[in-house]
Amino acid sequence: MNVLKTIPYLEYEQGLPQRGKVILAQTKGEMMYVYQAFNPQIAAYAVAHQRFGGTAYSFARMSWIKPNFLWMMYRAGWASKPNQERILALEISQQAFFDLLRAGVFSSFKAEVYPDHAAWKTALATSEVRLQWDPDHDPSGGKLDRRAIQIGMKGARLKQFNEAYLKSVTDITDFVKRQAQSLGDREKLQVIAETVLVLPLDIQKQLGILTA
């Protein structure tokens, strides 16, 4: 874990918003990290080649990334759920992340974002990027008032992510499994340090963070 910065969980929430739509991420200069969970075969190929591929990976399916470590841990059960036993940290540029957000359409209708259902359905039919706000979670899986985002990609966008956006792949499964043993003692629990990602105003409006 010399690639990503970690901190005690008891320090993690200090200064973070406790409610509302928030994108949390670890950044490094112009770069940032997002997370995915896979089975060992897909993960091993991705780490070895620093790209996705191989016989077990399909570019025909929707693939979801999450910039929030604890939301990924909730979804993958701290690397315990079937086909989510390996956790990967994917390094991309913040600009690439912004490009995905700008291309994204919410999976469900949002009145604060789209003028009507027809406009939303038209956008949905022409985009290969999906956006979804979900409840953020604490380490034990409890729902928080804060919302976290996940981004789905398919088709040409997924290939672009793999071939152009993706800069490095780091397997953090060992760290995840060690921390899973400390879920009952939050004084020992370490998590990946994250801050609120600063978004351009147009993206804030698109995501429904700013409604004016």
PAVO-288721 format. One line per field, with one value per residue (C-alpha): residue in one letter; x, y, z; chain; residue number from 1. Coordinates in steps of 0.1 Angstrom, whole numbers, always signed. Example, Ala and Ser with C-alpha at 12.3 -4.5 7.8 and 13.67 -1.06 7.14 Angstrom:
residu <- c(A_S)
xx <- c(+123_+137)
yy <- c(-45_-11)
zz <- c(+78_+71)
chaine <- c(A_A)
num <- c(1_2)
% end
This chain:
residu <- c(M_N_V_L_K_T_I_P_Y_L_E_Y_E_Q_G_L_P_Q_R_G_K_V_I_L_A_Q_T_K_G_E_M_M_Y_V_Y_Q_A_F_N_P_Q_I_A_A_Y_A_V_A_H_Q_R_F_G_G_T_A_Y_S_F_A_R_M_S_W_I_K_P_N_F_L_W_M_M_Y_R_A_G_W_A_S_K_P_N_Q_E_R_I_L_A_L_E_I_S_Q_Q_A_F_F_D_L_L_R_A_G_V_F_S_S_F_K_A_E_V_Y_P_D_H_A_A_W_K_T_A_L_A_T_S_E_V_R_L_Q_W_D_P_D_H_D_P_S_G_G_K_L_D_R_R_A_I_Q_I_G_M_K_G_A_R_L_K_Q_F_N_E_A_Y_L_K_S_V_T_D_I_T_D_F_V_K_R_Q_A_Q_S_L_G_D_R_E_K_L_Q_V_I_A_E_T_V_L_V_L_P_L_D_I_Q_K_Q_L_G_I_L_T_A)
xx <- c(+0_+29_+8_-22_-23_-41_-54_-71_-109_-114_-97_-115_-148_-132_-141_-161_-198_-222_-251_-258_-243_-206_-178_-150_-117_-80_-62_-25_-17_-39_-45_-71_-81_-113_-121_-135_-139_-134_-128_-92_-89_-99_-79_-47_-48_-54_-25_-1_-10_-20_-51_-83_-87_-83_-109_-128_-134_-161_-163_-199_-211_-216_-186_-190_-163_-165_-143_-153_-133_-159_-187_-166_-161_-198_-206_-179_-183_-146_-136_-158_-186_-185_-167_-156_-127_-100_-101_-83_-74_-74_-54_-69_-66_-92_-99_-107_-131_-147_-151_-170_-193_-201_-209_-231_-268_-285_-300_-333_-351_-340_-363_-336_-314_-337_-365_-389_-389_-386_-354_-340_-349_-333_-301_-302_-305_-275_-250_-227_-221_-245_-245_-260_-262_-264_-263_-227_-219_-198_-173_-199_-223_-246_-263_-252_-271_-243_-247_-219_-217_-208_-202_-210_-194_-201_-191_-167_-165_-154_-127_-116_-114_-92_-70_-67_-78_-64_-28_-22_-38_-29_-42_-52_-69_-43_-49_-87_-86_-63_-87_-117_-103_-105_-141_-151_-124_-125_-95_-74_-92_-73_-90_-79_-76_-101_-112_-141_-134_-136_-159_-164_-196_-212_-207_-221_-253_-254_-251_-279_-254_-262_-298_-295)
yy <- c(+0_+24_+37_+50_+70_+54_+69_+56_+55_+76_+104_+97_+115_+146_+176_+155_+165_+143_+146_+156_+145_+143_+127_+115_+103_+101_+124_+127_+159_+157_+120_+101_+66_+47_+11_-21_-56_-87_-125_-136_-144_-110_-92_-112_-104_-67_-64_-83_-63_-30_-32_-53_-82_-119_-146_-139_-101_-89_-55_-62_-57_-26_-21_+2_+22_+38_+67_+61_+33_+25_+24_-2_-21_-21_-34_-61_-71_-63_-87_-115_-117_-141_-127_-97_-113_-90_-52_-31_+6_+21_+53_+78_+115_+138_+151_+116_+113_+146_+135_+104_+125_+149_+119_+103_+99_+89_+54_+68_+100_+130_+160_+184_+173_+166_+188_+158_+120_+123_+143_+118_+88_+104_+110_+75_+59_+78_+75_+47_+61_+56_+76_+66_+82_+57_+60_+61_+35_+32_+4_-20_-13_+11_+37_+73_+105_+113_+101_+85_+81_+52_+53_+26_+23_+1_-2_+23_+43_+12_+5_+41_+39_+8_+19_+57_+67_+39_+47_+20_-10_-18_-48_-37_-70_-78_-44_-48_-83_-71_-42_-65_-81_-48_-40_-47_-23_+10_+23_-1_+2_+19_+32_+50_+88_+107_+143_+160_+161_+197_+196_+222_+241_+225_+190_+201_+212_+181_+159_+178_+191_+227_+233_+270)
zz <- c(+0_-7_-36_-18_+15_+44_+77_+108_+102_+133_+114_+81_+88_+103_+81_+56_+48_+66_+42_+6_-27_-23_-44_-22_-37_-31_-55_-63_-83_-114_-109_-87_-78_-84_-74_-88_-75_-96_-95_-92_-129_-141_-114_-121_-158_-150_-126_-149_-180_-163_-185_-186_-210_-212_-216_-184_-190_-212_-229_-238_-202_-181_-158_-127_-110_-76_-64_-27_-10_+17_-8_-27_+6_+12_-23_-22_+15_+21_-6_+7_-19_-49_-79_-59_-40_-54_-50_-76_-73_-107_-113_-138_-144_-128_-163_-175_-146_-154_-190_-179_-156_-185_-208_-181_-178_-146_-146_-132_-140_-119_-121_-109_-138_-168_-180_-185_-189_-227_-225_-200_-222_-252_-233_-219_-253_-267_-238_-229_-194_-165_-132_-100_-65_-37_+1_+14_+41_+72_+76_+90_+62_+80_+57_+60_+50_+26_-10_-30_-68_-90_-128_-153_-187_-217_-254_-268_-236_-216_-242_-240_-203_-206_-235_-228_-193_-172_-161_-135_-117_-81_-62_-27_-16_+11_+27_+25_+41_+69_+77_+75_+106_+125_+117_+153_+166_+148_+168_+148_+114_+86_+54_+23_+29_+8_+3_-14_-51_-65_-95_-123_-119_-151_-136_-103_-121_-142_-111_-93_-67_-78_-90_-98)
chaine <- c(A_A_A_A_A_A_A_A_A_A_A_A_A_A_A_A_A_A_A_A_A_A_A_A_A_A_A_A_A_A_A_A_A_A_A_A_A_A_A_A_A_A_A_A_A_A_A_A_A_A_A_A_A_A_A_A_A_A_A_A_A_A_A_A_A_A_A_A_A_A_A_A_A_A_A_A_A_A_A_A_A_A_A_A_A_A_A_A_A_A_A_A_A_A_A_A_A_A_A_A_A_A_A_A_A_A_A_A_A_A_A_A_A_A_A_A_A_A_A_A_A_A_A_A_A_A_A_A_A_A_A_A_A_A_A_A_A_A_A_A_A_A_A_A_A_A_A_A_A_A_A_A_A_A_A_A_A_A_A_A_A_A_A_A_A_A_A_A_A_A_A_A_A_A_A_A_A_A_A_A_A_A_A_A_A_A_A_A_A_A_A_A_A_A_A_A_A_A_A_A_A_A_A_A_A_A_A_A_A_A_A_A)
num <- c(1_2_3_4_5_6_7_8_9_10_11_12_13_14_15_16_17_18_19_20_21_22_23_24_25_26_27_28_29_30_31_32_33_34_35_36_37_38_39_40_41_42_43_44_45_46_47_48_49_50_51_52_53_54_55_56_57_58_59_60_61_62_63_64_65_66_67_68_69_70_71_72_73_74_75_76_77_78_79_80_81_82_83_84_85_86_87_88_89_90_91_92_93_94_95_96_97_98_99_100_101_102_103_104_105_106_107_108_109_110_111_112_113_114_115_116_117_118_119_120_121_122_123_124_125_126_127_128_129_130_131_132_133_134_135_136_137_138_139_140_141_142_143_144_145_146_147_148_149_150_151_152_153_154_155_156_157_158_159_160_161_162_163_164_165_166_167_168_169_170_171_172_173_174_175_176_177_178_179_180_181_182_183_184_185_186_187_188_189_190_191_192_193_194_195_196_197_198_199_200_201_202_203_204_205_206_207_208_209_210_211_212)
% end
